[in-house]
Amino acid sequence: MVEDTSREEIFGFRIMSLTDDQVKALRESLPGVPLTIRRRGASSVVSFDVAETTGLGGLYTFLSQEAIAPESYSVWISVVTSSDHSGVSVPKYIRDLIRCTAGGIDFSFTAALGDS
């Protein structure tokens, strides 16, 4: 019997408590990067996927210019797997993002197990 070992890793970035003007500035700072925007009361939570080819210079400038507190943003690492255990090896471009932003790191692990 061949075991199904499907697996998906997603790396992203999430910023909480942004004003409408900050959302607009972030959108302008990251042209071509699809943003997911969720309203939370009077502010927004913005997230986007990060790939090795994602240009992040605009993000670094935005965080600095807007003086966004590091407690307000984090790198999001999600693993979805058909195994009941797994791990993640964080690629260099994500380690660099973590070092450059000095924000939080959040993990999500989902085991999509079939019937036994």
N, C-alpha and C positions, 0 to 999 in steps of 0.2 A: 504494500500500500504506500502510495506517495503522499507525503504530508504537504498540505497547502501552507506555504509560508509567505503569503503576500504581505507587503509592508509598504508604508508610505511615511515619509518624513516631510514635514512642512516647517519652514522657518519664517517667522514674521516679526513685525514690530507693531506695538500698540501704545498709543498715547491717550491718556484720560484727561478729562476736564478742560477741553479746549473751547474757547469762545468761537463764535461764528467767524470773526476776523482772523483768528489763528488758523481755523480750518482752511479758510481761503488762502492764507499765506503758505500753509503747508502744501496745499494743492499746487500753488505756483512754484514752490521749491522742488517739487518732485514731478515734473512734467512727464507724462507717459506712464506713470506708476498708478495702477488702479487702486483707489482708496475705498475702504468700507467705512461708512460713517453711521454711527448709531447715536441718536439723541438720548441723553440721560439728564432729565430735568432741564436746567438752563444751559448745560454744556453738552459737548459731544465727545464720544470715544471714537478715535480713528485708528484703523489698523490696515496693514497691507502686507502682502507676502514679500519675502526677500529672497532673491536668487543671487548667484555669484555675479550675474551681469547687471544687477540693479545698481544704478548710480546713486550713491548715498551722500555725496558731497552737499547737496541741497538740504538733506535732513540735518546734518551736522551744523550747517549755517543757521537753519531755522531754530534748532534747539538753543543755540547760543544767542541769537538775536532776540528771541522771545523770552529768554531766561526761564525756560521750562524746568521745573524742579525734577531732578532725577527720580524722585519717588513717583512721578506721574507717568513714567514710561518704562517699557520693558521689551526685551526680546522674547518672543513666544516660540517655543519649540514643541511641536506636536508629533507624536508617533502613533500611527494606527497600524496594527499588525494582527495577523491571524494566529499568532503565537501567544501563549499565556505568559511569556516573559520575553523581554527584549531590552535593548539599550540604544543609545544614540552616540555617535561620534560627531562632535560639533566641528564643521569644516572651518578652515582658516578665515574665510570672509565673515563668518558669524562671530568667531572669536575677536576679530578686528572690530566689528560693530559693537560688541559688548565693551571692549576696552575704550573705544572712542566716545561712547555715550555714557558709560559709567552708571547705567540704569539697572533695573532689575532683570532677572531671568525667570521666566515662567515655563513650566513643563506640563504637557498633557500627554497621558498615555492611555490609549484605548485598545483593548484586546477584543477584536471582532471574532469571537470563537463560534464555531459551528456546533451542531448537535453532536453529542458524543455517543 
